[in-house]
């Protein structure tokens, strides 16, 4: 299978790849997910203090809806614009990055490491930037899975740092 040249795969003048489109999926959407994670996680932790698991279940449901809805919207926009050969790649990278951020934040909370309430935002935006940067480098080629590997490696390093901080502190 021959890989088409990059100029045939991406039309750089398309509005979906313009600066507002990139800013939305690179910074604003992960920032929104991080803020919602921060607020809903706060209520989940309060519920768990009183041995009520319904807020924790609601937290996981909200995160699943936000991540799935954002990924579906991104895939729909890319498919509608026809800007990439495989429009689902960016959506998968975004979903994996935000799911890894959710797992990282939950692990950090369960480990009991002292942390700021802004950590969900840092996890979401950081992993999304890593995933989107690597994906943009390999978009349209069959090497897009390297962005998933990069996201999971950075998430594993983050979880390892939390684990180490828990063991030391």
MARRODO-364122 format. One record per residue: residue number from 0; x, y, z of N, C-alpha, C in turn. Coordinates in nm, 2 decimals, decimal comma. Layout:
! MARRODO-364122
R / NUM / X / Y / Z / X / Y / Z / X / Y / Z;
...
This chain:
! MARRODO-364122
R / 0 / 0,08 / -0,12 / 0,00 / 0,00 / 0,00 / 0,00 / 0,09 / 0,12 / 0,00;
R / 1 / 0,07 / 0,21 / -0,10 / 0,15 / 0,33 / -0,11 / 0,09 / 0,44 / -0,03;
R / 2 / 0,17 / 0,51 / 0,05 / 0,13 / 0,62 / 0,13 / 0,13 / 0,75 / 0,04;
R / 3 / 0,01 / 0,82 / 0,04 / 0,00 / 0,94 / -0,04 / 0,09 / 1,05 / 0,02;
R / 4 / 0,14 / 1,14 / -0,07 / 0,22 / 1,25 / -0,01 / 0,14 / 1,34 / 0,08;
R / 5 / 0,21 / 1,40 / 0,17 / 0,14 / 1,48 / 0,27 / 0,05 / 1,59 / 0,21;
R / 6 / 0,09 / 1,65 / 0,10 / 0,01 / 1,75 / 0,04 / -0,13 / 1,70 / -0,01;
R / 7 / -0,13 / 1,57 / -0,04 / -0,26 / 1,51 / -0,08 / -0,35 / 1,48 / 0,04;
R / 8 / -0,29 / 1,45 / 0,15 / -0,36 / 1,41 / 0,27 / -0,42 / 1,53 / 0,34;
R / 9 / -0,35 / 1,63 / 0,37 / -0,40 / 1,75 / 0,44 / -0,41 / 1,87 / 0,36;
R / 10 / -0,52 / 1,93 / 0,36 / -0,53 / 2,06 / 0,29 / -0,52 / 2,17 / 0,40;
R / 11 / -0,40 / 2,23 / 0,40 / -0,37 / 2,33 / 0,51 / -0,46 / 2,45 / 0,51;
R / 12 / -0,53 / 2,48 / 0,40 / -0,62 / 2,59 / 0,40 / -0,76 / 2,57 / 0,45;
R / 13 / -0,78 / 2,44 / 0,49 / -0,92 / 2,41 / 0,53 / -0,94 / 2,47 / 0,67;
R / 14 / -1,07 / 2,52 / 0,69 / -1,10 / 2,58 / 0,82 / -1,09 / 2,49 / 0,94;
R / 15 / -1,10 / 2,35 / 0,92 / -1,09 / 2,26 / 1,04 / -0,95 / 2,26 / 1,09;
R / 16 / -0,85 / 2,29 / 1,00 / -0,71 / 2,29 / 1,04 / -0,66 / 2,43 / 1,07;
R / 17 / -0,75 / 2,52 / 1,07 / -0,71 / 2,66 / 1,09 / -0,67 / 2,68 / 1,24;
R / 18 / -0,62 / 2,79 / 1,28 / -0,57 / 2,81 / 1,41 / -0,68 / 2,80 / 1,51;
R / 19 / -0,81 / 2,85 / 1,49 / -0,91 / 2,82 / 1,59 / -0,95 / 2,68 / 1,61;
R / 20 / -0,95 / 2,60 / 1,50 / -0,97 / 2,46 / 1,51 / -0,87 / 2,38 / 1,59;
R / 21 / -0,74 / 2,42 / 1,56 / -0,63 / 2,36 / 1,64 / -0,63 / 2,40 / 1,78;
R / 22 / -0,66 / 2,52 / 1,81 / -0,67 / 2,57 / 1,95 / -0,78 / 2,50 / 2,02;
R / 23 / -0,89 / 2,48 / 1,96 / -1,00 / 2,41 / 2,03 / -0,97 / 2,27 / 2,07;
R / 24 / -0,91 / 2,19 / 1,97 / -0,89 / 2,05 / 2,01 / -0,76 / 2,03 / 2,08;
R / 25 / -0,67 / 2,13 / 2,07 / -0,54 / 2,11 / 2,14 / -0,54 / 2,16 / 2,28;
R / 26 / -0,61 / 2,28 / 2,31 / -0,61 / 2,34 / 2,44 / -0,74 / 2,35 / 2,51;
R / 27 / -0,84 / 2,40 / 2,43 / -0,97 / 2,44 / 2,50 / -1,05 / 2,31 / 2,54;
R / 28 / -1,06 / 2,21 / 2,45 / -1,13 / 2,09 / 2,48 / -1,07 / 2,02 / 2,60;
R / 29 / -0,94 / 2,00 / 2,60 / -0,88 / 1,93 / 2,72 / -0,89 / 2,02 / 2,84;
R / 30 / -0,88 / 2,15 / 2,83 / -0,90 / 2,24 / 2,94 / -1,04 / 2,23 / 3,00;
R / 31 / -1,14 / 2,22 / 2,91 / -1,28 / 2,20 / 2,95 / -1,30 / 2,07 / 3,03;
R / 32 / -1,24 / 1,96 / 2,97 / -1,25 / 1,83 / 3,03 / -1,18 / 1,83 / 3,17;
R / 33 / -1,06 / 1,90 / 3,18 / -0,99 / 1,91 / 3,30 / -1,07 / 1,98 / 3,41;
R / 34 / -1,14 / 2,09 / 3,37 / -1,21 / 2,17 / 3,47 / -1,34 / 2,09 / 3,52;
R / 35 / -1,40 / 2,02 / 3,42 / -1,52 / 1,93 / 3,46 / -1,47 / 1,82 / 3,55;
R / 36 / -1,35 / 1,76 / 3,52 / -1,29 / 1,66 / 3,60 / -1,26 / 1,71 / 3,74;
R / 37 / -1,21 / 1,83 / 3,75 / -1,18 / 1,89 / 3,88 / -1,31 / 1,91 / 3,96;
R / 38 / -1,41 / 1,96 / 3,90 / -1,53 / 1,99 / 3,98 / -1,61 / 1,86 / 4,01;
R / 39 / -1,63 / 1,77 / 3,92 / -1,70 / 1,65 / 3,95 / -1,61 / 1,56 / 4,04;
R / 40 / -1,48 / 1,56 / 4,02 / -1,40 / 1,49 / 4,11 / -1,41 / 1,54 / 4,26;
R / 41 / -1,42 / 1,67 / 4,27 / -1,44 / 1,72 / 4,41 / -1,56 / 1,66 / 4,47;
R / 42 / -1,67 / 1,66 / 4,40 / -1,80 / 1,60 / 4,46 / -1,78 / 1,45 / 4,48;
R / 43 / -1,71 / 1,38 / 4,39 / -1,69 / 1,24 / 4,41 / -1,61 / 1,21 / 4,53;
R / 44 / -1,51 / 1,29 / 4,56 / -1,43 / 1,28 / 4,68 / -1,51 / 1,31 / 4,81;
R / 45 / -1,59 / 1,41 / 4,80 / -1,68 / 1,44 / 4,91 / -1,78 / 1,32 / 4,94;
R / 46 / -1,83 / 1,27 / 4,83 / -1,92 / 1,15 / 4,85 / -1,85 / 1,03 / 4,91;
R / 47 / -1,73 / 1,01 / 4,86 / -1,65 / 0,90 / 4,92 / -1,62 / 0,91 / 5,06;
R / 48 / -1,60 / 1,04 / 5,11 / -1,58 / 1,06 / 5,25 / -1,69 / 1,01 / 5,34;
R / 49 / -1,81 / 1,02 / 5,28 / -1,93 / 0,97 / 5,35 / -1,98 / 0,84 / 5,31;
R / 50 / -1,89 / 0,76 / 5,24 / -1,92 / 0,63 / 5,20 / -2,04 / 0,62 / 5,10;
R / 51 / -2,04 / 0,72 / 5,01 / -2,15 / 0,73 / 4,91 / -2,08 / 0,72 / 4,78;
R / 52 / -2,10 / 0,61 / 4,70 / -2,03 / 0,59 / 4,58 / -2,11 / 0,64 / 4,46;
R / 53 / -2,22 / 0,70 / 4,47 / -2,30 / 0,74 / 4,36 / -2,23 / 0,86 / 4,29;
R / 54 / -2,16 / 0,95 / 4,36 / -2,09 / 1,06 / 4,30 / -1,97 / 1,01 / 4,23;
R / 55 / -1,90 / 0,90 / 4,28 / -1,79 / 0,85 / 4,20 / -1,83 / 0,78 / 4,07;
R / 56 / -1,95 / 0,72 / 4,08 / -2,00 / 0,66 / 3,95 / -2,05 / 0,77 / 3,86;
R / 57 / -2,10 / 0,88 / 3,91 / -2,14 / 0,99 / 3,83 / -2,02 / 1,06 / 3,76;
R / 58 / -1,91 / 1,06 / 3,84 / -1,78 / 1,12 / 3,79 / -1,74 / 1,03 / 3,67;
R / 59 / -1,73 / 0,90 / 3,68 / -1,69 / 0,82 / 3,57 / -1,79 / 0,83 / 3,45;
R / 60 / -1,92 / 0,84 / 3,47 / -2,01 / 0,86 / 3,37 / -1,99 / 0,99 / 3,29;
R / 61 / -1,97 / 1,10 / 3,37 / -1,95 / 1,23 / 3,31 / -1,82 / 1,23 / 3,22;
R / 62 / -1,72 / 1,17 / 3,27 / -1,59 / 1,16 / 3,20 / -1,61 / 1,08 / 3,07;
R / 63 / -1,68 / 0,97 / 3,08 / -1,70 / 0,89 / 2,96 / -1,79 / 0,96 / 2,85;
R / 64 / -1,89 / 1,03 / 2,90 / -1,97 / 1,11 / 2,81 / -1,89 / 1,23 / 2,74;
R / 65 / -1,81 / 1,30 / 2,82 / -1,73 / 1,41 / 2,77 / -1,62 / 1,36 / 2,67;
R / 66 / -1,55 / 1,25 / 2,71 / -1,45 / 1,20 / 2,62 / -1,51 / 1,14 / 2,49;
R / 67 / -1,61 / 1,06 / 2,51 / -1,68 / 1,00 / 2,39 / -1,74 / 1,10 / 2,30;
R / 68 / -1,81 / 1,20 / 2,36 / -1,88 / 1,30 / 2,28 / -1,78 / 1,39 / 2,21;
R / 69 / -1,67 / 1,43 / 2,28 / -1,57 / 1,51 / 2,21 / -1,50 / 1,44 / 2,10;
R / 70 / -1,47 / 1,31 / 2,12 / -1,41 / 1,23 / 2,01 / -1,50 / 1,21 / 1,89;
R / 71 / -1,63 / 1,18 / 1,92 / -1,72 / 1,17 / 1,81 / -1,74 / 1,30 / 1,73;
R / 72 / -1,74 / 1,41 / 1,81 / -1,75 / 1,54 / 1,74 / -1,63 / 1,57 / 1,65;
R / 73 / -1,51 / 1,54 / 1,71 / -1,39 / 1,56 / 1,63 / -1,39 / 1,48 / 1,51;
R / 74 / -1,42 / 1,35 / 1,52 / -1,43 / 1,26 / 1,40 / -1,53 / 1,31 / 1,30;
R / 75 / -1,64 / 1,35 / 1,35 / -1,75 / 1,40 / 1,26 / -1,70 / 1,53 / 1,18;
R / 76 / -1,63 / 1,62 / 1,25 / -1,58 / 1,74 / 1,18 / -1,48 / 1,70 / 1,08;
R / 77 / -1,39 / 1,62 / 1,11 / -1,28 / 1,58 / 1,02 / -1,34 / 1,50 / 0,90;
R / 78 / -1,44 / 1,42 / 0,92 / -1,50 / 1,35 / 0,81 / -1,58 / 1,44 / 0,72;
R / 79 / -1,65 / 1,53 / 0,79 / -1,73 / 1,63 / 0,71 / -1,65 / 1,72 / 0,62;
R / 80 / -1,54 / 1,76 / 0,68 / -1,45 / 1,85 / 0,60 / -1,36 / 1,77 / 0,50;
R / 81 / -1,34 / 1,64 / 0,52 / -1,26 / 1,56 / 0,43 / -1,12 / 1,60 / 0,43;
R / 82 / -1,07 / 1,64 / 0,55 / -0,93 / 1,69 / 0,55 / -0,82 / 1,58 / 0,57;
R / 83 / -0,86 / 1,47 / 0,62 / -0,77 / 1,36 / 0,65 / -0,82 / 1,24 / 0,59;
R / 84 / -0,73 / 1,14 / 0,56 / -0,77 / 1,02 / 0,50 / -0,84 / 0,93 / 0,60;
R / 85 / -0,79 / 0,93 / 0,72 / -0,86 / 0,85 / 0,83 / -0,90 / 0,95 / 0,94;
R / 86 / -1,02 / 0,99 / 0,94 / -1,06 / 1,10 / 1,04 / -1,07 / 1,05 / 1,18;
R / 87 / -1,07 / 0,92 / 1,20 / -1,09 / 0,87 / 1,34 / -0,96 / 0,87 / 1,42;
R / 88 / -0,84 / 0,89 / 1,35 / -0,71 / 0,88 / 1,42 / -0,70 / 0,99 / 1,53;
R / 89 / -0,73 / 1,11 / 1,49 / -0,72 / 1,22 / 1,59 / -0,82 / 1,20 / 1,71;
R / 90 / -0,94 / 1,15 / 1,68 / -1,03 / 1,13 / 1,78 / -0,99 / 1,02 / 1,88;
R / 91 / -0,92 / 0,91 / 1,82 / -0,87 / 0,81 / 1,91 / -0,76 / 0,86 / 2,00;
R / 92 / -0,67 / 0,94 / 1,94 / -0,56 / 0,99 / 2,01 / -0,61 / 1,08 / 2,13;
R / 93 / -0,71 / 1,16 / 2,10 / -0,77 / 1,25 / 2,20 / -0,83 / 1,17 / 2,31;
R / 94 / -0,91 / 1,07 / 2,27 / -0,98 / 0,99 / 2,37 / -0,88 / 0,91 / 2,46;
R / 95 / -0,77 / 0,86 / 2,40 / -0,67 / 0,79 / 2,48 / -0,60 / 0,88 / 2,58;
R / 96 / -0,57 / 1,00 / 2,53 / -0,50 / 1,10 / 2,61 / -0,59 / 1,14 / 2,73;
R / 97 / -0,71 / 1,17 / 2,71 / -0,80 / 1,21 / 2,82 / -0,84 / 1,09 / 2,91;
R / 98 / -0,85 / 0,97 / 2,85 / -0,87 / 0,86 / 2,94 / -0,75 / 0,83 / 3,03;
R / 99 / -0,63 / 0,84 / 2,97 / -0,51 / 0,82 / 3,05 / -0,50 / 0,93 / 3,16;
R / 100 / -0,55 / 1,05 / 3,13 / -0,55 / 1,16 / 3,23 / -0,65 / 1,13 / 3,34;
R / 101 / -0,76 / 1,07 / 3,31 / -0,86 / 1,03 / 3,41 / -0,80 / 0,93 / 3,50;
R / 102 / -0,74 / 0,83 / 3,44 / -0,68 / 0,72 / 3,52 / -0,56 / 0,78 / 3,61;
R / 103 / -0,48 / 0,87 / 3,55 / -0,38 / 0,93 / 3,63 / -0,43 / 1,01 / 3,75;
R / 104 / -0,53 / 1,09 / 3,73 / -0,59 / 1,17 / 3,84 / -0,65 / 1,08 / 3,94;
R / 105 / -0,72 / 0,97 / 3,90 / -0,78 / 0,88 / 4,00 / -0,67 / 0,81 / 4,08;
R / 106 / -0,57 / 0,77 / 4,01 / -0,46 / 0,70 / 4,08 / -0,39 / 0,80 / 4,18;
R / 107 / -0,38 / 0,92 / 4,14 / -0,32 / 1,02 / 4,23 / -0,41 / 1,04 / 4,35;
R / 108 / -0,54 / 1,04 / 4,33 / -0,63 / 1,06 / 4,45 / -0,63 / 0,94 / 4,54;
R / 109 / -0,63 / 0,82 / 4,48 / -0,63 / 0,70 / 4,56 / -0,50 / 0,68 / 4,64;
R / 110 / -0,39 / 0,72 / 4,58 / -0,26 / 0,71 / 4,64 / -0,24 / 0,81 / 4,76;
R / 111 / -0,33 / 0,91 / 4,76 / -0,32 / 1,00 / 4,88 / -0,21 / 1,10 / 4,87;
R / 112 / -0,16 / 1,12 / 4,76 / -0,05 / 1,22 / 4,74 / -0,10 / 1,36 / 4,75;
R / 113 / -0,04 / 1,45 / 4,83 / -0,08 / 1,58 / 4,83 / -0,07 / 1,65 / 4,70;
R / 114 / -0,18 / 1,71 / 4,65 / -0,18 / 1,76 / 4,51 / -0,27 / 1,88 / 4,50;
R / 115 / -0,25 / 1,96 / 4,40 / -0,33 / 2,08 / 4,38 / -0,46 / 2,04 / 4,31;
R / 116 / -0,56 / 2,12 / 4,32 / -0,69 / 2,09 / 4,25 / -0,68 / 2,12 / 4,10;
R / 117 / -0,57 / 2,18 / 4,06 / -0,55 / 2,21 / 3,92 / -0,48 / 2,09 / 3,85;
R / 118 / -0,44 / 1,99 / 3,92 / -0,38 / 1,87 / 3,86 / -0,46 / 1,81 / 3,75;
R / 119 / -0,59 / 1,79 / 3,76 / -0,67 / 1,74 / 3,64 / -0,65 / 1,82 / 3,51;
R / 120 / -0,64 / 1,95 / 3,53 / -0,62 / 2,03 / 3,41 / -0,48 / 2,01 / 3,35;
R / 121 / -0,38 / 2,00 / 3,44 / -0,24 / 1,97 / 3,40 / -0,23 / 1,84 / 3,33;
R / 122 / -0,30 / 1,73 / 3,38 / -0,29 / 1,60 / 3,32 / -0,36 / 1,60 / 3,19;
R / 123 / -0,48 / 1,66 / 3,18 / -0,56 / 1,66 / 3,05 / -0,48 / 1,74 / 2,94;
R / 124 / -0,45 / 1,86 / 2,97 / -0,38 / 1,94 / 2,87 / -0,24 / 1,89 / 2,83;
R / 125 / -0,17 / 1,84 / 2,93 / -0,03 / 1,79 / 2,90 / -0,04 / 1,66 / 2,81;
R / 126 / -0,12 / 1,57 / 2,85 / -0,13 / 1,45 / 2,77 / -0,19 / 1,47 / 2,63;
R / 127 / -0,28 / 1,57 / 2,62 / -0,34 / 1,60 / 2,49 / -0,24 / 1,67 / 2,40;
R / 128 / -0,16 / 1,76 / 2,46 / -0,06 / 1,82 / 2,38 / 0,05 / 1,72 / 2,33;
R / 129 / 0,09 / 1,63 / 2,41 / 0,18 / 1,53 / 2,37 / 0,12 / 1,44 / 2,25;
R / 130 / 0,00 / 1,40 / 2,27 / -0,07 / 1,31 / 2,17 / -0,09 / 1,39 / 2,04;
R / 131 / -0,14 / 1,51 / 2,05 / -0,17 / 1,59 / 1,93 / -0,04 / 1,62 / 1,85;
R / 132 / 0,06 / 1,65 / 1,93 / 0,19 / 1,69 / 1,86 / 0,25 / 1,57 / 1,78;
R / 133 / 0,25 / 1,46 / 1,85 / 0,30 / 1,34 / 1,78 / 0,21 / 1,30 / 1,66;
R / 134 / 0,08 / 1,31 / 1,68 / -0,02 / 1,27 / 1,58 / 0,00 / 1,37 / 1,46;
R / 135 / 0,01 / 1,50 / 1,48 / 0,03 / 1,59 / 1,37 / 0,15 / 1,56 / 1,29;
R / 136 / 0,25 / 1,51 / 1,36 / 0,38 / 1,47 / 1,29 / 0,36 / 1,36 / 1,19;
R / 137 / 0,27 / 1,26 / 1,23 / 0,25 / 1,14 / 1,15 / 0,11 / 1,13 / 1,09;
R / 138 / 0,04 / 1,24 / 1,09 / -0,10 / 1,23 / 1,03 / -0,10 / 1,19 / 0,89;
R / 139 / -0,19 / 1,10 / 0,85 / -0,20 / 1,06 / 0,71 / -0,10 / 0,94 / 0,68;
R / 140 / -0,02 / 0,90 / 0,77 / 0,07 / 0,79 / 0,75 / 0,02 / 0,68 / 0,84;
R / 141 / 0,08 / 0,56 / 0,82 / 0,04 / 0,44 / 0,90 / 0,11 / 0,44 / 1,03;
R / 142 / 0,18 / 0,54 / 1,07 / 0,25 / 0,54 / 1,19 / 0,18 / 0,63 / 1,30;
R / 143 / 0,05 / 0,65 / 1,29 / -0,02 / 0,73 / 1,38 / -0,02 / 0,67 / 1,52;
R / 144 / -0,01 / 0,54 / 1,53 / -0,01 / 0,47 / 1,66 / 0,10 / 0,51 / 1,75;
R / 145 / 0,21 / 0,58 / 1,69 / 0,32 / 0,63 / 1,78 / 0,27 / 0,74 / 1,87;
R / 146 / 0,16 / 0,81 / 1,83 / 0,11 / 0,91 / 1,93 / 0,04 / 0,84 / 2,05;
R / 147 / -0,02 / 0,73 / 2,02 / -0,08 / 0,65 / 2,14 / 0,03 / 0,60 / 2,23;
R / 148 / 0,14 / 0,55 / 2,17 / 0,26 / 0,51 / 2,25 / 0,31 / 0,62 / 2,33;
R / 149 / 0,33 / 0,74 / 2,27 / 0,38 / 0,86 / 2,34 / 0,29 / 0,90 / 2,45;
R / 150 / 0,16 / 0,90 / 2,43 / 0,07 / 0,94 / 2,54 / 0,08 / 0,84 / 2,66;
R / 151 / 0,08 / 0,71 / 2,62 / 0,08 / 0,61 / 2,73 / 0,22 / 0,61 / 2,80;
R / 152 / 0,33 / 0,64 / 2,74 / 0,46 / 0,64 / 2,80 / 0,46 / 0,76 / 2,90;
R / 153 / 0,41 / 0,88 / 2,85 / 0,41 / 1,00 / 2,94 / 0,31 / 0,98 / 3,06;
R / 154 / 0,20 / 0,91 / 3,03 / 0,11 / 0,88 / 3,14 / 0,17 / 0,78 / 3,24;
R / 155 / 0,24 / 0,68 / 3,19 / 0,31 / 0,59 / 3,28 / 0,42 / 0,66 / 3,36;
R / 156 / 0,49 / 0,75 / 3,30 / 0,59 / 0,82 / 3,38 / 0,52 / 0,91 / 3,49;
R / 157 / 0,41 / 0,97 / 3,45 / 0,34 / 1,05 / 3,55 / 0,28 / 0,97 / 3,66;
R / 158 / 0,23 / 0,85 / 3,63 / 0,18 / 0,76 / 3,74 / 0,29 / 0,71 / 3,82;
R / 159 / 0,41 / 0,68 / 3,76 / 0,52 / 0,64 / 3,83 / 0,58 / 0,74 / 3,92;
R / 160 / 0,57 / 0,87 / 3,88 / 0,61 / 0,98 / 3,97 / 0,52 / 0,99 / 4,09;
R / 161 / 0,39 / 0,97 / 4,06 / 0,30 / 0,98 / 4,18 / 0,32 / 0,86 / 4,27;
R / 162 / 0,35 / 0,74 / 4,22 / 0,38 / 0,63 / 4,30 / 0,50 / 0,65 / 4,38;
R / 163 / 0,61 / 0,70 / 4,32 / 0,73 / 0,73 / 4,39 / 0,71 / 0,84 / 4,50;
R / 164 / 0,63 / 0,94 / 4,47 / 0,60 / 1,04 / 4,57 / 0,53 / 0,98 / 4,69;
R / 165 / 0,44 / 0,89 / 4,66 / 0,37 / 0,82 / 4,76 / 0,46 / 0,73 / 4,85;
R / 166 / 0,55 / 0,67 / 4,78 / 0,65 / 0,58 / 4,86 / 0,75 / 0,66 / 4,94;
R / 167 / 0,79 / 0,77 / 4,89 / 0,89 / 0,86 / 4,96 / 0,82 / 0,93 / 5,07;
R / 168 / 0,70 / 0,99 / 5,04 / 0,64 / 1,08 / 5,14 / 0,56 / 1,00 / 5,23;
